[in-house]
Amino acid sequence: MVTIAPEPTPDADADLLLGALVERARGGDMHAWARLYQDHWARLLRHVSYLTGDVTAAEDLVQETFAQALASLIRFDARAPFFAWLRGIAMNIVRKHWRTRGRRTRAYTRIEAESGLGLAANDPENNHLSRLRAQTLLAVLDELPEHLREAFVLCDLRDMSTEDAAQELGISPGNLRVRATRARARIRVALTELGWLSPPSGDSP
């Protein structure tokens, strides 16, 4: 009896092509790198745009991401998903972007307006306190593990649906819900410890 090997699936073919391109690019083939750049640019731009809320800024950040990725490509572990690696580099660049002057002010405003964490309403007579509240939340967000931070940003700041956010991160909707819930819980605890949120009534002495 002759056993016929199954035909490769389209996904398997795509994985093989991607792996070959990465290996060629690691070997200095700039045509292969150009193909990787072209194939992943739009997806990474969409992801960074969700994180920043600014398409123009996102284009610059994605450009910087690919520049850093090319510089460190020789250290890329070929067993890891290539886009996840790019996304990790982009996340670090976005974090630096959030800290820059001007961008940071807009981030504070957006976080305060969209976080839904129960912070006190903006007091027009006390703008300094309002900025400090938002700055504190941003600092807490910056301390979250990357996977929790991304889930929180996409779900709570960018207001994406669970399905869309999960697809963007390449995880299941259930996993995304767990990450977002853990992120909110950590943020609540941190803000409570810092005195910006009141502890739950059950925790009162």
Summary of the structure (lengths in Angstrom):
residues: 205
radius of gyration: 20.8
end to end distance: 77.0
largest distance: 84.9
contacts: 543
relative contact order: 0.08
helix: 73%
strand: 0%
